Amino acid sequence: METVFRYTLTLLITIVAGFQAVQVVSRYVFETPLMGLEEMALIPTMWLYILGAVNASRENTQIRANVLEVFLKTDRARQWLAVISEFISLVISGWLTWWAWDYFKYAKRVWKESPTLYIPTIAYESALFLGLVVMTLYVGWYLLKHLQTLLTGDEVHRVDTIPEPVEVTEFKLLTEQQKGEKFHG
């Protein structure tokens, strides 16, 4: 799943950057803006934002202010805090998903089109609802994992640590290989 997100997000950000580069060149070099380019760029931009948020939910790496953890003495207390935090996140995420569902139904019923290219706006308006559904599922999954750890008495894993991205691990391996080549080569 990580590979899918990595390549999808890379493709989307490349497309968005490409649209912006074309617009800058056409507007400031050729002094002729391309009509409708902003409308086309809106689709990958919205999906990029939403899929980026879904990826943060999948990795469980959202920005958090873990101020209360400083005052908690045991890992079990921190685990309880994680359960409470995930529960609140699930309620808020479910509420936002409900609102996004209402907006999605409205967008589907009205079937708006962009003003210049007549692209159906549901192409990017649906991203919010679909992304929030997946984010809510991930929040629920992490809540269940924390509850399972709490109820079964399994080893409590630190909840305040961010997992090391694969890129960092790959970079460490490459630098270790380069150091080994210097000494042996």
Secondary structure by P-SEA (a helix, b strand, c coil): caaaaaaaaaaaaaaaaaaaaaaaaaacccccccccccccaaaaaaaaaaaaaaaaaaacccccccccccccccaaaaaaaaaaaaaaaaaaaaaaaaaaaaaaaaaaaacccccccccccccccaaaaaaaaaaaaaaaaaaaaaaaaaaacccccccccccccaaaaaaaaaaaaaaaaaacc
